[in-house]
Amino acid sequence: MKVKENIAISESGYLFNPSTGESFIVNPLGMEVLQLVKKDKSFEEISREILSHYSVDTITFEKDYQDFIHQLRQYLLIGSDE
């Protein structure tokens, strides 16, 4: 998956999709995950990175990650590698 090229992302977590005119704000953890996605990191790499810095269990992280990725797809902020 990749963050779509036209998506503007500020360092403070503000996202803007010029195709739809919608804007979003992500929290610092969401921003960290989004930056790792932008770097083409795999789920396993992202999971290792987050779990090493935050006090969260693997099952909770996986569920929250999948929910976050689903929302990014739903709002047309990321696409597949195709």
PDB file as gemmi writes it, atoms N, CA and C in Angstrom:
CRYST1    1.000    1.000    1.000  90.00  90.00  90.00 P 1                      
ATOM      1  N   MET A   1       0.835  -1.175   0.000  1.00  0.00           N  
ATOM      2  CA  MET A   1       0.000   0.000   0.000  1.00  0.00           C  
ATOM      3  C   MET A   1       0.881   1.240   0.000  1.00  0.00           C  
ATOM      4  N   LYS A   2       0.363   2.280  -0.567  1.00  0.00           N  
ATOM      5  CA  LYS A   2       1.114   3.534  -0.652  1.00  0.00           C  
ATOM      6  C   LYS A   2       0.192   4.708  -0.354  1.00  0.00           C  
ATOM      7  N   VAL A   3       0.772   5.732   0.255  1.00  0.00           N  
ATOM      8  CA  VAL A   3       0.037   6.983   0.424  1.00  0.00           C  
ATOM      9  C   VAL A   3      -0.073   7.601  -0.966  1.00  0.00           C  
ATOM     10  N   LYS A   4      -1.268   8.000  -1.345  1.00  0.00           N  
ATOM     11  CA  LYS A   4      -1.457   8.583  -2.677  1.00  0.00           C  
ATOM     12  C   LYS A   4      -0.609   9.843  -2.825  1.00  0.00           C  
ATOM     13  N   GLU A   5      -0.043  10.026  -4.005  1.00  0.00           N  
ATOM     14  CA  GLU A   5       0.903  11.113  -4.258  1.00  0.00           C  
ATOM     15  C   GLU A   5       0.318  12.501  -4.061  1.00  0.00           C  
ATOM     16  N   ASN A   6      -0.954  12.667  -4.322  1.00  0.00           N  
ATOM     17  CA  ASN A   6      -1.545  14.005  -4.230  1.00  0.00           C  
ATOM     18  C   ASN A   6      -1.936  14.400  -2.808  1.00  0.00           C  
ATOM     19  N   ILE A   7      -1.769  13.505  -1.843  1.00  0.00           N  
ATOM     20  CA  ILE A   7      -2.154  13.778  -0.462  1.00  0.00           C  
ATOM     21  C   ILE A   7      -1.106  14.660   0.200  1.00  0.00           C  
ATOM     22  N   ALA A   8      -1.541  15.793   0.715  1.00  0.00           N  
ATOM     23  CA  ALA A   8      -0.633  16.706   1.436  1.00  0.00           C  
ATOM     24  C   ALA A   8      -0.644  16.309   2.909  1.00  0.00           C  
ATOM     25  N   ILE A   9       0.556  16.165   3.476  1.00  0.00           N  
ATOM     26  CA  ILE A   9       0.689  15.770   4.880  1.00  0.00           C  
ATOM     27  C   ILE A   9       1.618  16.756   5.563  1.00  0.00           C  
ATOM     28  N   SER A  10       1.099  17.416   6.603  1.00  0.00           N  
ATOM     29  CA  SER A  10       1.955  18.336   7.356  1.00  0.00           C  
ATOM     30  C   SER A  10       2.630  17.576   8.494  1.00  0.00           C  
ATOM     31  N   GLU A  11       3.673  18.150   9.041  1.00  0.00           N  
ATOM     32  CA  GLU A  11       4.384  17.533  10.159  1.00  0.00           C  
ATOM     33  C   GLU A  11       3.516  17.446  11.407  1.00  0.00           C  
ATOM     34  N   SER A  12       2.501  18.285  11.501  1.00  0.00           N  
ATOM     35  CA  SER A  12       1.638  18.296  12.681  1.00  0.00           C  
ATOM     36  C   SER A  12       0.484  17.292  12.590  1.00  0.00           C  
ATOM     37  N   GLY A  13       0.382  16.548  11.463  1.00  0.00           N  
ATOM     38  CA  GLY A  13      -0.645  15.531  11.339  1.00  0.00           C  
ATOM     39  C   GLY A  13      -1.878  15.963  10.577  1.00  0.00           C  
ATOM     40  N   TYR A  14      -1.801  17.064   9.870  1.00  0.00           N  
ATOM     41  CA  TYR A  14      -2.911  17.544   9.058  1.00  0.00           C  
ATOM     42  C   TYR A  14      -2.792  16.910   7.674  1.00  0.00           C  
ATOM     43  N   LEU A  15      -3.848  16.243   7.212  1.00  0.00           N  
ATOM     44  CA  LEU A  15      -3.868  15.603   5.896  1.00  0.00           C  
ATOM     45  C   LEU A  15      -4.896  16.305   5.030  1.00  0.00           C  
ATOM     46  N   PHE A  16      -4.563  16.500   3.769  1.00  0.00           N  
ATOM     47  CA  PHE A  16      -5.494  17.127   2.837  1.00  0.00           C  
ATOM     48  C   PHE A  16      -5.523  16.340   1.543  1.00  0.00           C  
ATOM     49  N   ASN A  17      -6.724  15.993   1.106  1.00  0.00           N  
ATOM     50  CA  ASN A  17      -6.918  15.296  -0.155  1.00  0.00           C  
ATOM     51  C   ASN A  17      -7.506  16.287  -1.148  1.00  0.00           C  
ATOM     52  N   PRO A  18      -6.692  16.804  -2.074  1.00  0.00           N  
ATOM     53  CA  PRO A  18      -7.196  17.803  -3.020  1.00  0.00           C  
ATOM     54  C   PRO A  18      -8.234  17.240  -3.995  1.00  0.00           C  
ATOM     55  N   SER A  19      -8.247  15.932  -4.181  1.00  0.00           N  
ATOM     56  CA  SER A  19      -9.224  15.323  -5.083  1.00  0.00           C  
ATOM     57  C   SER A  19     -10.644  15.434  -4.544  1.00  0.00           C  
ATOM     58  N   THR A  20     -10.770  15.352  -3.215  1.00  0.00           N  
ATOM     59  CA  THR A  20     -12.098  15.396  -2.603  1.00  0.00           C  
ATOM     60  C   THR A  20     -12.349  16.693  -1.838  1.00  0.00           C  
ATOM     61  N   GLY A  21     -11.282  17.426  -1.546  1.00  0.00           N  
ATOM     62  CA  GLY A  21     -11.407  18.648  -0.757  1.00  0.00           C  
ATOM     63  C   GLY A  21     -11.494  18.386   0.741  1.00  0.00           C  
ATOM     64  N   GLU A  22     -11.371  17.133   1.141  1.00  0.00           N  
ATOM     65  CA  GLU A  22     -11.484  16.783   2.556  1.00  0.00           C  
ATOM     66  C   GLU A  22     -10.136  16.923   3.263  1.00  0.00           C  
ATOM     67  N   SER A  23     -10.223  17.270   4.539  1.00  0.00           N  
ATOM     68  CA  SER A  23      -9.011  17.335   5.360  1.00  0.00           C  
ATOM     69  C   SER A  23      -9.247  16.518   6.624  1.00  0.00           C  
ATOM     70  N   PHE A  24      -8.149  16.039   7.191  1.00  0.00           N  
ATOM     71  CA  PHE A  24      -8.191  15.165   8.350  1.00  0.00           C  
ATOM     72  C   PHE A  24      -7.032  15.521   9.272  1.00  0.00           C  
ATOM     73  N   ILE A  25      -7.175  15.155  10.528  1.00  0.00           N  
ATOM     74  CA  ILE A  25      -6.095  15.321  11.490  1.00  0.00           C  
ATOM     75  C   ILE A  25      -5.851  13.963  12.126  1.00  0.00           C  
ATOM     76  N   VAL A  26      -4.593  13.537  12.165  1.00  0.00           N  
ATOM     77  CA  VAL A  26      -4.243  12.288  12.840  1.00  0.00           C  
ATOM     78  C   VAL A  26      -3.411  12.613  14.073  1.00  0.00           C  
ATOM     79  N   ASN A  27      -3.538  11.772  15.090  1.00  0.00           N  
ATOM     80  CA  ASN A  27      -2.768  11.987  16.315  1.00  0.00           C  
ATOM     81  C   ASN A  27      -1.305  11.600  16.082  1.00  0.00           C  
ATOM     82  N   PRO A  28      -0.424  11.876  17.038  1.00  0.00           N  
ATOM     83  CA  PRO A  28       0.998  11.588  16.835  1.00  0.00           C  
ATOM     84  C   PRO A  28       1.303  10.128  16.495  1.00  0.00           C  
ATOM     85  N   LEU A  29       0.605   9.196  17.116  1.00  0.00           N  
ATOM     86  CA  LEU A  29       0.847   7.785  16.792  1.00  0.00           C  
ATOM     87  C   LEU A  29       0.391   7.480  15.372  1.00  0.00           C  
ATOM     88  N   GLY A  30      -0.768   8.009  14.980  1.00  0.00           N  
ATOM     89  CA  GLY A  30      -1.238   7.837  13.613  1.00  0.00           C  
ATOM     90  C   GLY A  30      -0.266   8.438  12.615  1.00  0.00           C  
ATOM     91  N   MET A  31       0.304   9.571  12.974  1.00  0.00           N  
ATOM     92  CA  MET A  31       1.284  10.220  12.099  1.00  0.00           C  
ATOM     93  C   MET A  31       2.534   9.356  11.958  1.00  0.00           C  
ATOM     94  N   GLU A  32       2.955   8.745  13.059  1.00  0.00           N  
ATOM     95  CA  GLU A  32       4.129   7.873  13.015  1.00  0.00           C  
ATOM     96  C   GLU A  32       3.867   6.667  12.110  1.00  0.00           C  
ATOM     97  N   VAL A  33       2.705   6.059  12.242  1.00  0.00           N  
ATOM     98  CA  VAL A  33       2.345   4.929  11.386  1.00  0.00           C  
ATOM     99  C   VAL A  33       2.279   5.380   9.928  1.00  0.00           C  
ATOM    100  N   LEU A  34       1.676   6.517   9.675  1.00  0.00           N  
ATOM    101  CA  LEU A  34       1.556   7.038   8.316  1.00  0.00           C  
ATOM    102  C   LEU A  34       2.927   7.283   7.693  1.00  0.00           C  
ATOM    103  N   GLN A  35       3.858   7.810   8.466  1.00  0.00           N  
ATOM    104  CA  GLN A  35       5.215   8.046   7.954  1.00  0.00           C  
ATOM    105  C   GLN A  35       5.903   6.725   7.609  1.00  0.00           C  
ATOM    106  N   LEU A  36       5.674   5.698   8.416  1.00  0.00           N  
ATOM    107  CA  LEU A  36       6.249   4.384   8.125  1.00  0.00           C  
ATOM    108  C   LEU A  36       5.629   3.784   6.866  1.00  0.00           C  
ATOM    109  N   VAL A  37       4.334   3.986   6.678  1.00  0.00           N  
ATOM    110  CA  VAL A  37       3.663   3.532   5.456  1.00  0.00           C  
ATOM    111  C   VAL A  37       4.262   4.260   4.255  1.00  0.00           C  
ATOM    112  N   LYS A  38       4.487   5.569   4.389  1.00  0.00           N  
ATOM    113  CA  LYS A  38       5.085   6.351   3.296  1.00  0.00           C  
ATOM    114  C   LYS A  38       6.461   5.834   2.915  1.00  0.00           C  
ATOM    115  N   LYS A  39       7.176   5.262   3.888  1.00  0.00           N  
ATOM    116  CA  LYS A  39       8.515   4.719   3.639  1.00  0.00           C  
ATOM    117  C   LYS A  39       8.453   3.287   3.124  1.00  0.00           C  
ATOM    118  N   ASP A  40       7.256   2.842   2.743  1.00  0.00           N  
ATOM    119  CA  ASP A  40       7.034   1.495   2.198  1.00  0.00           C  
ATOM    120  C   ASP A  40       7.424   0.384   3.166  1.00  0.00           C  
ATOM    121  N   LYS A  41       7.263   0.633   4.460  1.00  0.00           N  
ATOM    122  CA  LYS A  41       7.550  -0.396   5.460  1.00  0.00           C  
ATOM    123  C   LYS A  41       6.425  -1.431   5.451  1.00  0.00           C  
ATOM    124  N   SER A  42       6.778  -2.669   5.695  1.00  0.00           N  
ATOM    125  CA  SER A  42       5.784  -3.739   5.767  1.00  0.00           C  
ATOM    126  C   SER A  42       5.059  -3.671   7.107  1.00  0.00           C  
ATOM    127  N   PHE A  43       3.951  -4.415   7.198  1.00  0.00           N  
ATOM    128  CA  PHE A  43       3.231  -4.458   8.469  1.00  0.00           C  
ATOM    129  C   PHE A  43       4.151  -4.947   9.581  1.00  0.00           C  
ATOM    130  N   GLU A  44       4.952  -5.953   9.294  1.00  0.00           N  
ATOM    131  CA  GLU A  44       5.855  -6.504  10.309  1.00  0.00           C  
ATOM    132  C   GLU A  44       6.860  -5.447  10.784  1.00  0.00           C  
ATOM    133  N   GLU A  45       7.402  -4.671   9.865  1.00  0.00           N  
ATOM    134  CA  GLU A  45       8.350  -3.617  10.231  1.00  0.00           C  
ATOM    135  C   GLU A  45       7.665  -2.524  11.052  1.00  0.00           C  
ATOM    136  N   ILE A  46       6.481  -2.148  10.632  1.00  0.00           N  
ATOM    137  CA  ILE A  46       5.723  -1.120  11.362  1.00  0.00           C  
ATOM    138  C   ILE A  46       5.385  -1.629  12.758  1.00  0.00           C  
ATOM    139  N   SER A  47       4.934  -2.858  12.833  1.00  0.00           N  
ATOM    140  CA  SER A  47       4.582  -3.449  14.113  1.00  0.00           C  
ATOM    141  C   SER A  47       5.774  -3.463  15.064  1.00  0.00           C  
ATOM    142  N   ARG A  48       6.925  -3.919  14.585  1.00  0.00           N  
ATOM    143  CA  ARG A  48       8.139  -3.939  15.419  1.00  0.00           C  
ATOM    144  C   ARG A  48       8.482  -2.546  15.924  1.00  0.00           C  
ATOM    145  N   GLU A  49       8.425  -1.570  15.041  1.00  0.00           N  
ATOM    146  CA  GLU A  49       8.776  -0.189  15.395  1.00  0.00           C  
ATOM    147  C   GLU A  49       7.831   0.358  16.472  1.00  0.00           C  
ATOM    148  N   ILE A  50       6.550   0.205  16.272  1.00  0.00           N  
ATOM    149  CA  ILE A  50       5.570   0.742  17.223  1.00  0.00           C  
ATOM    150  C   ILE A  50       5.635  -0.005  18.553  1.00  0.00           C  
ATOM    151  N   LEU A  51       5.687  -1.333  18.494  1.00  0.00           N  
ATOM    152  CA  LEU A  51       5.714  -2.120  19.730  1.00  0.00           C  
ATOM    153  C   LEU A  51       6.977  -1.870  20.551  1.00  0.00           C  
ATOM    154  N   SER A  52       8.057  -1.459  19.890  1.00  0.00           N  
ATOM    155  CA  SER A  52       9.291  -1.180  20.634  1.00  0.00           C  
ATOM    156  C   SER A  52       9.251   0.187  21.327  1.00  0.00           C  
ATOM    157  N   HIS A  53       8.347   1.061  20.891  1.00  0.00           N  
ATOM    158  CA  HIS A  53       8.285   2.407  21.462  1.00  0.00           C  
ATOM    159  C   HIS A  53       7.064   2.675  22.342  1.00  0.00           C  
ATOM    160  N   TYR A  54       6.059   1.819  22.252  1.00  0.00           N  
ATOM    161  CA  TYR A  54       4.828   2.052  22.987  1.00  0.00           C  
ATOM    162  C   TYR A  54       4.441   0.822  23.798  1.00  0.00           C  
ATOM    163  N   SER A  55       3.753   1.068  24.879  1.00  0.00           N  
ATOM    164  CA  SER A  55       3.294  -0.008  25.757  1.00  0.00           C  
ATOM    165  C   SER A  55       1.929  -0.493  25.273  1.00  0.00           C  
ATOM    166  N   VAL A  56       1.946  -1.379  24.299  1.00  0.00           N  
ATOM    167  CA  VAL A  56       0.720  -1.933  23.724  1.00  0.00           C  
ATOM    168  C   VAL A  56       1.001  -3.384  23.352  1.00  0.00           C  
ATOM    169  N   ASP A  57      -0.008  -4.224  23.512  1.00  0.00           N  
ATOM    170  CA  ASP A  57       0.195  -5.627  23.153  1.00  0.00           C  
ATOM    171  C   ASP A  57      -0.013  -5.814  21.647  1.00  0.00           C  
ATOM    172  N   THR A  58       0.494  -6.900  21.140  1.00  0.00           N  
ATOM    173  CA  THR A  58       0.472  -7.172  19.705  1.00  0.00           C  
ATOM    174  C   THR A  58      -0.942  -7.235  19.144  1.00  0.00           C  
ATOM    175  N   ILE A  59      -1.843  -7.886  19.851  1.00  0.00           N  
ATOM    176  CA  ILE A  59      -3.220  -8.044  19.359  1.00  0.00           C  
ATOM    177  C   ILE A  59      -3.913  -6.688  19.259  1.00  0.00           C  
ATOM    178  N   THR A  60      -3.751  -5.854  20.277  1.00  0.00           N  
ATOM    179  CA  THR A  60      -4.366  -4.522  20.250  1.00  0.00           C  
ATOM    180  C   THR A  60      -3.781  -3.683  19.124  1.00  0.00           C  
ATOM    181  N   PHE A  61      -2.456  -3.731  18.973  1.00  0.00           N  
ATOM    182  CA  PHE A  61      -1.841  -2.959  17.893  1.00  0.00           C  
ATOM    183  C   PHE A  61      -2.347  -3.418  16.536  1.00  0.00           C  
ATOM    184  N   GLU A  62      -2.400  -4.733  16.317  1.00  0.00           N  
ATOM    185  CA  GLU A  62      -2.837  -5.237  15.008  1.00  0.00           C  
ATOM    186  C   GLU A  62      -4.263  -4.787  14.697  1.00  0.00           C  
ATOM    187  N   LYS A  63      -5.163  -4.867  15.670  1.00  0.00           N  
ATOM    188  CA  LYS A  63      -6.546  -4.427  15.460  1.00  0.00           C  
ATOM    189  C   LYS A  63      -6.597  -2.933  15.153  1.00  0.00           C  
ATOM    190  N   ASP A  64      -5.897  -2.123  15.968  1.00  0.00           N  
ATOM    191  CA  ASP A  64      -5.906  -0.677  15.761  1.00  0.00           C  
ATOM    192  C   ASP A  64      -5.266  -0.303  14.421  1.00  0.00           C  
ATOM    193  N   TYR A  65      -4.196  -0.989  14.048  1.00  0.00           N  
ATOM    194  CA  TYR A  65      -3.529  -0.743  12.775  1.00  0.00           C  
ATOM    195  C   TYR A  65      -4.492  -1.030  11.615  1.00  0.00           C  
ATOM    196  N   GLN A  66      -5.156  -2.188  11.665  1.00  0.00           N  
ATOM    197  CA  GLN A  66      -6.086  -2.544  10.595  1.00  0.00           C  
ATOM    198  C   GLN A  66      -7.233  -1.546  10.503  1.00  0.00           C  
ATOM    199  N   ASP A  67      -7.747  -1.101  11.643  1.00  0.00           N  
ATOM    200  CA  ASP A  67      -8.809  -0.088  11.650  1.00  0.00           C  
ATOM    201  C   ASP A  67      -8.321   1.220  11.014  1.00  0.00           C  
ATOM    202  N   PHE A  68      -7.103   1.636  11.373  1.00  0.00           N  
ATOM    203  CA  PHE A  68      -6.528   2.879  10.845  1.00  0.00           C  
ATOM    204  C   PHE A  68      -6.337   2.784   9.332  1.00  0.00           C  
ATOM    205  N   ILE A  69      -5.772   1.667   8.872  1.00  0.00           N  
ATOM    206  CA  ILE A  69      -5.543   1.477   7.439  1.00  0.00           C  
ATOM    207  C   ILE A  69      -6.883   1.450   6.698  1.00  0.00           C  
ATOM    208  N   HIS A  70      -7.880   0.809   7.273  1.00  0.00           N  
ATOM    209  CA  HIS A  70      -9.211   0.784   6.658  1.00  0.00           C  
ATOM    210  C   HIS A  70      -9.755   2.208   6.493  1.00  0.00           C  
ATOM    211  N   GLN A  71      -9.593   3.042   7.524  1.00  0.00           N  
ATOM    212  CA  GLN A  71     -10.067   4.426   7.432  1.00  0.00           C  
ATOM    213  C   GLN A  71      -9.294   5.200   6.375  1.00  0.00           C  
ATOM    214  N   LEU A  72      -7.983   5.002   6.288  1.00  0.00           N  
ATOM    215  CA  LEU A  72      -7.195   5.686   5.259  1.00  0.00           C  
ATOM    216  C   LEU A  72      -7.668   5.300   3.864  1.00  0.00           C  
ATOM    217  N   ARG A  73      -7.970   4.024   3.682  1.00  0.00           N  
ATOM    218  CA  ARG A  73      -8.486   3.566   2.378  1.00  0.00           C  
ATOM    219  C   ARG A  73      -9.876   4.136   2.119  1.00  0.00           C  
ATOM    220  N   GLN A  74     -10.718   4.117   3.140  1.00  0.00           N  
ATOM    221  CA  GLN A  74     -12.092   4.602   2.995  1.00  0.00           C  
ATOM    222  C   GLN A  74     -12.115   6.067   2.552  1.00  0.00           C  
ATOM    223  N   TYR A  75     -11.180   6.862   3.058  1.00  0.00           N  
ATOM    224  CA  TYR A  75     -11.130   8.281   2.710  1.00  0.00           C  
ATOM    225  C   TYR A  75     -10.186   8.579   1.550  1.00  0.00           C  
ATOM    226  N   LEU A  76      -9.805   7.503   0.834  1.00  0.00           N  
ATOM    227  CA  LEU A  76      -9.006   7.606  -0.396  1.00  0.00           C  
ATOM    228  C   LEU A  76      -7.651   8.269  -0.167  1.00  0.00           C  
ATOM    229  N   LEU A  77      -7.051   8.002   0.981  1.00  0.00           N  
ATOM    230  CA  LEU A  77      -5.740   8.575   1.303  1.00  0.00           C  
ATOM    231  C   LEU A  77      -4.596   7.627   0.965  1.00  0.00           C  
ATOM    232  N   ILE A  78      -4.890   6.342   0.895  1.00  0.00           N  
ATOM    233  CA  ILE A  78      -3.885   5.356   0.491  1.00  0.00           C  
ATOM    234  C   ILE A  78      -4.495   4.445  -0.564  1.00  0.00           C  
ATOM    235  N   GLY A  79      -3.623   3.837  -1.318  1.00  0.00           N  
ATOM    236  CA  GLY A  79      -4.046   2.879  -2.319  1.00  0.00           C  
ATOM    237  C   GLY A  79      -3.175   1.653  -2.220  1.00  0.00           C  
ATOM    238  N   SER A  80      -3.427   0.702  -3.060  1.00  0.00           N  
ATOM    239  CA  SER A  80      -2.616  -0.515  -3.070  1.00  0.00           C  
ATOM    240  C   SER A  80      -1.347  -0.256  -3.868  1.00  0.00           C  
ATOM    241  N   ASP A  81      -0.472  -1.251  -3.886  1.00  0.00           N  
ATOM    242  CA  ASP A  81       0.788  -1.140  -4.627  1.00  0.00           C  
ATOM    243  C   ASP A  81       0.601  -1.287  -6.121  1.00  0.00           C  
ATOM    244  N   GLU A  82      -0.576  -1.656  -6.543  1.00  0.00           N  
ATOM    245  CA  GLU A  82      -0.836  -1.922  -7.959  1.00  0.00           C  
ATOM    246  C   GLU A  82      -0.638  -0.718  -8.827  1.00  0.00           C  
TER     247      GLU A  82                                                      
END                                                                             
